[in-house]
């Protein structure tokens, strides 16, 4: 019987600016998916727990089946649920396909499980048989994890290295396969649920965006404090699309922005309002996360802000996956010059090379 039962808080990571060059660390690729703890006991249906402690079983029936069929010993695994998109340029992770799996309709989940099956990438072992391993050092947990032989279809063990130079190479190359960066773990460290004992090195970029709207801060009188700024970029036809928001301003700055931007508020013609909105990505739209339209205030698209971001998602036109971070205002930039061309695209890299820990760029020119 397993010594651990859900919910168990996963161990977390703190961000650092670069790959640490010191001994005693284990480096792994940072997978871009849904964090998942898997509780597997032969003869029982595996349980899948999200980072927040919620059950994920109904959304990933094929992962439960794979774990049940391929793992012969009771175990608690920490890992990542990912969906792999396969095309002529090489396999890569696909966040959009993964996000589609969180759907209320069982029939839709079943269809997607068959059409775009998810895989479980294991990167830690919290328990094995009747033994609780959370107090054991990372080095021992890693050795036991690799000994399970999980490198099978739909179930993989993440590659790892103690070489920081190789980890830097992974950081540069693996992004082209859709990965998030690199994680570093102390080799002598225990598994610390809920604690930020790991280090994460993530990719970050900047872009100059048009400020074309705002939302007022929650629980304040409209017009007194800005909650977030609505960001836009132009496509190749000059159409302005909503790409995300920037927020996280101090309270005093929120009030200052309300005054500074008041003169830009418009009830007239706007690229995201009325007939002009046709064929554009818009703010506040109804989607699977928001069942009602989210209110926002149109601004004349005359100001430009530089923001930092980590990932984009969606097809063309894309959007920032997470809330962007404010860098600075760009009064020297013409809003019309803010387009999608400035968004960097990493060089493609084959996902199979990642799974086998290769730091060599995949070459498919002879295929």
Backbone torsions as a table, in degrees:
resi	resn	phi	psi	omega
1	UNK	NA	137.6	-178.3
2	UNK	-64.6	138.6	178.1
3	UNK	-80.2	-10.2	180.0
4	UNK	-122.3	140.0	176.9
5	UNK	-128.6	149.7	178.8
6	UNK	-70.8	151.6	4.0
7	UNK	-88.6	144.0	173.5
8	UNK	-123.5	126.9	179.8
9	UNK	-70.4	129.6	178.4
10	UNK	-72.2	152.8	173.7
11	UNK	-70.6	142.1	-172.7
12	UNK	-115.5	177.6	-176.9
13	UNK	-132.4	149.1	173.6
14	UNK	-104.0	141.6	-178.6
15	UNK	-74.7	143.1	171.5
16	UNK	-133.4	162.3	-171.9
17	UNK	-79.6	-25.9	-177.3
18	UNK	-152.8	169.7	180.0
19	UNK	-66.6	121.0	-179.8
20	UNK	-67.5	134.9	177.6
21	UNK	-104.7	81.3	176.4
22	UNK	-151.6	158.6	-179.2
23	UNK	-76.6	160.6	174.7
24	UNK	89.0	15.7	179.1
25	UNK	-119.0	145.6	172.5
26	UNK	-110.0	125.6	-178.0
27	UNK	-104.2	139.4	178.1
28	UNK	-137.8	153.4	170.2
29	UNK	-61.7	145.1	175.5
30	UNK	-95.7	107.9	-175.1
31	UNK	-76.0	143.8	-176.6
32	UNK	-103.5	85.2	-178.8
33	UNK	-154.6	-149.7	177.3
34	UNK	-101.5	122.9	175.4
35	UNK	-61.0	138.5	-174.6
36	UNK	-151.1	131.4	169.5
37	UNK	-103.0	127.7	-177.2
38	UNK	-110.1	125.3	178.3
39	UNK	-107.8	110.4	-171.2
40	UNK	-120.1	125.4	174.0
41	UNK	-133.3	123.2	178.6
42	UNK	-54.0	135.0	-178.7
43	UNK	91.5	-8.2	178.2
44	UNK	-126.8	156.4	176.8
45	UNK	-71.9	129.0	177.9
46	UNK	-59.9	148.2	175.1
47	UNK	-105.7	136.9	179.8
48	UNK	-116.9	120.9	-177.0
49	UNK	-113.8	132.7	177.5
50	UNK	-77.3	172.4	177.5
51	UNK	-57.3	-33.9	-177.6
52	UNK	-88.0	2.1	177.4
53	UNK	95.6	0.9	-179.5
54	UNK	-84.7	153.5	178.2
55	UNK	-77.5	136.4	179.0
56	UNK	-112.1	8.0	-171.7
57	UNK	-58.1	-44.8	-173.7
58	UNK	-67.4	-21.3	-177.8
59	UNK	-89.5	-18.7	-175.4
60	UNK	-134.0	63.4	-178.6
61	UNK	-63.2	-31.3	-178.8
62	UNK	-70.5	-29.6	177.0
63	UNK	-71.0	-41.0	176.2
64	UNK	-59.2	-43.5	-179.7
65	UNK	-63.4	-43.9	-180.0
66	UNK	-61.8	-46.4	179.6
67	UNK	-62.4	-41.6	-178.4
68	UNK	-65.2	-38.5	-176.4
69	UNK	-80.4	-31.8	-169.0
70	UNK	-104.5	-16.9	-180.0
71	UNK	-104.7	113.7	-171.8
72	UNK	-93.2	-8.4	-178.4
73	UNK	-118.8	148.6	174.3
74	UNK	-60.7	132.1	-176.8
75	UNK	-158.4	152.2	170.1
76	UNK	-117.5	117.2	-176.6
77	UNK	-109.5	142.9	169.7
78	UNK	-107.2	133.9	-177.2
79	UNK	-169.7	-158.3	-174.6
80	UNK	-135.6	134.5	171.8
81	UNK	-89.2	127.5	-179.3
82	UNK	-134.6	156.9	170.3
83	UNK	-118.5	131.6	-176.5
84	UNK	-103.0	124.6	175.1
85	UNK	-95.7	128.2	-177.2
86	UNK	-110.7	125.5	176.6
87	UNK	-146.5	-175.8	-173.7
88	UNK	-68.1	-18.3	-179.4
89	UNK	-91.4	0.1	-179.0
90	UNK	115.1	154.7	-179.2
91	UNK	-74.6	147.3	177.1
92	UNK	-155.8	161.2	177.4
93	UNK	-71.9	146.0	-178.6
94	UNK	-130.0	103.7	-178.0
95	UNK	-65.8	-38.0	-178.1
96	UNK	-63.1	-44.8	178.5
97	UNK	-64.0	-36.8	177.7
98	UNK	-65.3	-44.0	-178.1
99	UNK	-62.7	-31.5	179.8
100	UNK	-63.4	-19.6	-176.9
101	UNK	-70.8	-22.0	178.1
102	UNK	-83.1	83.5	-172.9
103	UNK	-131.5	139.3	-176.7
104	UNK	-71.3	-21.5	-175.7
105	UNK	-88.7	121.1	-179.6
106	UNK	-61.3	-35.8	-179.7
107	UNK	-64.8	-37.6	178.4
108	UNK	-68.3	-42.3	177.7
109	UNK	-60.3	-43.5	-180.0
110	UNK	-61.6	-43.8	179.4
111	UNK	-62.6	-45.4	-178.7
112	UNK	-68.9	-34.1	178.1
113	UNK	-62.2	-31.1	178.3
114	UNK	-84.1	-37.8	-175.1
115	UNK	-80.8	-43.6	-178.4
116	UNK	-132.1	71.5	-176.6
117	UNK	-63.1	144.0	177.8
118	UNK	-88.3	159.3	175.0
119	UNK	-122.8	154.9	177.3
120	UNK	-109.5	120.7	177.4
121	UNK	-102.0	110.2	-177.7
122	UNK	-85.9	133.3	177.1
123	UNK	-132.2	2.9	173.9
124	UNK	-159.4	160.2	-177.0
125	UNK	-130.5	114.8	-175.7
126	UNK	-94.0	-25.6	179.9
127	UNK	-155.6	148.8	177.3
128	UNK	-144.8	127.3	-172.7
129	UNK	57.7	-123.5	-180.0
130	UNK	-103.7	18.2	-174.5
131	UNK	-106.1	126.0	174.0
132	UNK	-82.0	118.7	-175.5
133	UNK	-101.1	4.4	-173.2
134	UNK	-64.6	-25.0	178.3
135	UNK	-90.5	-5.3	179.6
136	UNK	-79.6	151.7	179.8
137	UNK	-67.4	154.8	179.5
138	UNK	-53.5	-40.3	-178.1
139	UNK	-58.8	-40.9	179.3
140	UNK	-71.3	-42.0	179.6
141	UNK	-62.2	-39.6	179.2
142	UNK	-64.3	-42.7	-179.6
143	UNK	-62.9	-42.4	178.5
144	UNK	-67.8	-37.0	179.1
145	UNK	-63.4	-48.3	-179.1
146	UNK	-65.4	-26.6	179.2
147	UNK	-72.0	-11.5	179.1
148	UNK	-77.6	-15.5	178.2
149	UNK	62.5	52.5	-175.0
150	UNK	-87.1	4.4	-176.7
151	UNK	-80.9	80.2	-178.6
152	UNK	-136.4	166.7	179.8
153	UNK	-55.6	127.0	179.2
154	UNK	81.5	-2.3	-177.7
155	UNK	-150.1	115.1	-174.6
156	UNK	-132.7	156.7	170.2
157	UNK	-102.7	130.8	-178.2
158	UNK	-64.6	143.9	172.3
159	UNK	-69.0	158.5	-179.9
160	UNK	-151.8	156.0	179.4
161	UNK	-150.4	153.5	172.3
162	UNK	-99.7	2.8	-177.1
163	UNK	-92.9	110.4	-178.8
164	UNK	-64.7	-29.6	178.5
165	UNK	-68.1	-39.3	175.4
166	UNK	-66.4	-37.8	177.8
167	UNK	-62.0	-37.6	176.6
168	UNK	-65.3	-38.1	177.0
169	UNK	-64.7	-41.5	175.2
170	UNK	-59.3	-43.2	-178.7
171	UNK	-58.7	-40.5	-178.3
172	UNK	-74.0	-40.8	-170.1
173	UNK	-90.9	-39.3	-168.5
174	UNK	-71.1	-16.3	177.3
175	UNK	-59.5	-30.7	179.8
176	UNK	-67.1	-11.5	174.5
177	UNK	-101.0	7.9	176.3
178	UNK	93.3	13.7	-179.7
179	UNK	-85.1	168.3	-167.5
180	UNK	-99.0	-17.4	-175.4
181	UNK	147.4	-140.5	-178.2
182	UNK	-137.3	145.5	175.8
183	UNK	-115.7	142.2	176.2
184	UNK	-121.2	134.0	-178.3
185	UNK	-126.7	136.0	175.0
186	UNK	-64.2	126.3	-178.1
187	UNK	-63.1	-29.9	-178.4
188	UNK	-96.1	6.6	-175.3
189	UNK	-87.7	146.7	174.5
190	UNK	-78.4	173.5	171.2
191	UNK	-84.3	116.7	-173.5
192	UNK	-111.3	93.3	-177.7
193	UNK	-55.0	128.9	176.5
194	UNK	77.0	-3.0	-178.0
195	UNK	-100.7	145.9	179.1
196	UNK	-91.1	73.5	-178.2
197	UNK	-98.1	-9.5	175.8
198	UNK	-94.8	167.7	174.7
199	UNK	-118.3	142.9	177.9
200	UNK	-128.1	137.1	178.1
201	UNK	-118.5	110.3	-174.1
202	UNK	-113.3	157.0	176.0
203	UNK	-76.8	142.3	178.6
204	UNK	-144.7	140.5	-179.1
205	UNK	-136.6	171.6	176.4
206	UNK	-125.8	156.0	176.6
207	UNK	-149.1	147.5	174.7
208	UNK	-93.8	121.5	-173.9
209	UNK	-123.2	152.6	174.6
210	UNK	-79.3	133.6	172.8
211	UNK	-91.4	110.3	-173.1
212	UNK	-120.2	7.6	178.9
213	UNK	-176.9	174.4	176.9
214	UNK	-151.1	162.2	167.1
215	UNK	-120.3	140.4	176.8
216	UNK	-73.9	150.2	-178.5
217	UNK	-67.4	139.5	-178.5
218	UNK	-60.8	145.8	176.1
219	UNK	63.9	25.6	172.9
220	UNK	-127.4	160.4	177.0
221	UNK	-67.3	126.3	178.7
222	UNK	-51.3	133.5	-179.8
223	UNK	97.3	-4.6	-175.8
224	UNK	-106.4	-25.4	-177.2
225	UNK	-152.3	130.5	-180.0
226	UNK	-83.4	130.9	175.9
227	UNK	-87.4	-47.4	179.2
228	UNK	-156.2	157.0	176.2
229	UNK	-104.1	137.3	-179.7
230	UNK	-91.2	124.8	-171.5
231	UNK	-103.7	146.1	179.3
232	UNK	-136.8	152.8	172.9
233	UNK	-135.0	148.8	179.6
234	UNK	-90.1	140.6	173.5
235	UNK	-85.9	-173.3	-174.8
236	UNK	-67.7	-14.7	177.8
237	UNK	-96.5	2.1	-179.6
238	UNK	85.1	9.1	179.2
239	UNK	-82.1	130.0	-178.5
240	UNK	-87.1	120.9	178.8
241	UNK	-112.3	147.7	174.9
242	UNK	-74.4	129.9	-177.3
243	UNK	-118.4	-6.6	179.2
244	UNK	148.9	-164.1	-176.4
245	UNK	-134.6	159.4	170.6
246	UNK	-127.2	134.2	-177.3
247	UNK	-146.2	-139.8	178.1
248	UNK	58.1	41.8	176.0
249	UNK	-88.8	148.7	172.2
250	UNK	-60.9	155.7	-175.2
251	UNK	-56.6	-42.5	-179.2
252	UNK	-64.5	-40.5	-179.8
253	UNK	-66.8	-34.2	177.4
254	UNK	-59.8	-40.9	179.4
255	UNK	-70.3	-38.4	177.5
256	UNK	-62.9	-42.2	-179.2
257	UNK	-63.6	-36.0	178.3
258	UNK	-58.3	-40.4	177.9
259	UNK	-73.8	-41.7	-177.0
260	UNK	-64.7	-34.7	-174.1
261	UNK	-97.1	-3.4	-175.9
262	UNK	-57.6	-38.6	-177.1
263	UNK	-70.2	-15.0	180.0
264	UNK	-90.9	-11.3	179.7
265	UNK	-62.1	132.4	-175.3
266	UNK	-135.7	143.2	172.3
267	UNK	-109.3	6.5	-178.8
268	UNK	-94.9	-148.5	-176.1
269	UNK	-65.1	136.7	-177.6
270	UNK	-151.1	143.0	-176.8
271	UNK	-65.0	-16.1	-178.5
272	UNK	-111.3	14.6	-175.9
273	UNK	-127.0	140.9	174.6
274	UNK	66.8	-143.4	-177.6
275	UNK	-62.9	-28.3	-179.8
276	UNK	-64.7	-19.6	-174.0
277	UNK	-79.2	-9.2	-176.8
278	UNK	-62.7	130.6	175.7
279	UNK	76.9	17.9	-179.1
280	UNK	-120.5	153.6	168.9
281	UNK	-78.9	128.7	-171.2
282	UNK	-120.1	154.7	175.6
283	UNK	-76.3	153.4	171.8
284	UNK	71.5	15.8	-176.2
285	UNK	-72.9	154.2	174.5
286	UNK	-71.1	133.0	176.2
287	UNK	-148.0	-170.0	-176.4
288	UNK	-70.5	-15.8	178.4
289	UNK	-93.0	-33.6	-179.4
290	UNK	-117.7	116.9	-177.5
291	UNK	-84.4	-11.7	177.1
292	UNK	-129.3	155.9	-180.0
293	UNK	-67.9	136.1	-178.2
294	UNK	-91.6	124.6	-175.5
295	UNK	-68.6	144.0	176.3
296	UNK	-149.5	164.9	-175.7
297	UNK	-114.6	120.5	179.3
298	UNK	-67.7	139.1	173.0
299	UNK	-119.8	146.6	172.0
300	UNK	-60.5	127.3	-173.6
301	UNK	-76.3	70.9	-174.5
302	UNK	-114.9	-12.2	-177.4
303	UNK	-111.1	150.0	-178.2
304	UNK	-123.0	136.6	179.2
305	UNK	-127.9	140.4	173.2
306	UNK	-91.9	129.6	-179.8
307	UNK	-127.8	157.3	172.2
308	UNK	-104.7	147.9	-179.0
309	UNK	-148.4	160.8	178.9
310	UNK	-106.5	-46.6	-175.3
311	UNK	-134.3	155.0	165.7
312	UNK	-112.8	161.2	177.1
313	UNK	-144.9	167.8	-178.9
314	UNK	85.4	162.1	176.9
315	UNK	-75.7	-158.1	177.7
316	UNK	-88.8	125.5	1.7
317	UNK	-79.8	142.9	-179.7
318	UNK	-84.0	174.4	176.8
319	UNK	-143.3	161.4	174.3
320	UNK	-71.9	133.5	-178.2
321	UNK	-71.3	-42.3	-178.3
322	UNK	-112.8	167.7	176.0
323	UNK	-58.7	128.3	179.1
324	UNK	-74.2	162.2	-179.5
325	UNK	-110.2	134.7	-179.6
326	UNK	-66.9	133.7	175.1
327	UNK	-110.4	-57.5	-179.7
328	UNK	-171.7	159.9	171.0
329	UNK	-77.3	148.7	180.0
330	UNK	-122.5	76.5	179.4
331	UNK	-66.9	-14.0	-179.9
332	UNK	-84.6	-7.5	-176.8
333	UNK	-98.1	136.9	172.8
334	UNK	-79.0	126.5	-180.0
335	UNK	-53.2	-33.7	-179.0
336	UNK	-66.5	-19.1	-178.3
337	UNK	-86.7	-4.5	-178.4
338	UNK	-85.3	101.7	-174.7
339	UNK	-132.7	175.3	-177.4
340	UNK	-68.6	-18.7	-176.2
341	UNK	-61.1	-23.3	-178.2
342	UNK	-79.7	-12.3	179.2
343	UNK	-75.6	122.6	-176.7
344	UNK	-75.0	140.7	173.5
345	UNK	-114.6	119.3	179.3
346	UNK	-66.2	150.2	176.7
347	UNK	-61.5	137.3	-177.9
348	UNK	-62.8	143.7	-179.3
349	UNK	-143.3	137.9	-173.0
350	UNK	-75.4	130.1	-176.0
351	UNK	-65.4	-32.5	177.8
352	UNK	-58.9	-34.8	178.3
353	UNK	-65.9	-34.0	177.2
354	UNK	-66.5	-47.1	-176.5
355	UNK	-61.3	-27.2	178.1
356	UNK	-99.6	8.7	174.4
357	UNK	72.4	22.4	-178.2
358	UNK	-79.6	138.7	176.5
359	UNK	-106.8	23.2	-179.8
360	UNK	-110.8	132.6	-178.5
361	UNK	-63.1	131.9	-179.7
362	UNK	-67.2	135.4	-179.4
363	UNK	-118.2	110.2	-178.7
364	UNK	-108.5	15.7	-174.7
365	UNK	-66.8	-24.1	-177.8
366	UNK	-92.5	-0.9	-177.4
367	UNK	-84.3	NA	NA
